[in-house]
Amino acid sequence: MRWRVKQEGYVECPEMSGKTIQNLRIYPDTGDGTEVQIDFADGTSFTCSLTCQAAVKSTLYRPGIGSPEVLRKYEM
């Protein structure tokens, strides 16, 4: 399948244009992510896995009167 990442910030899948959807299933997150499955009337299927990634943002700061003084920011 050819993925096209558009300048507008989305992925386009032209092979699926005009197909008739027979069924759409959403499977809950089982640790690998939530999966979306689209079954088409022509016997083909498309799956997409959606995952969330944790982000860690930390700050070392010195509290005081007014805004705290940020000494360093950490991100993962």
Secondary structure, DSSP 8 states (H G I E B T S, - for coil): ---EE-TTS-EE-GGGTT--EEEEEEE---SS-EEEEEEETTS-EEEEEE------EEEEEE--SSS-EEEEEEE-
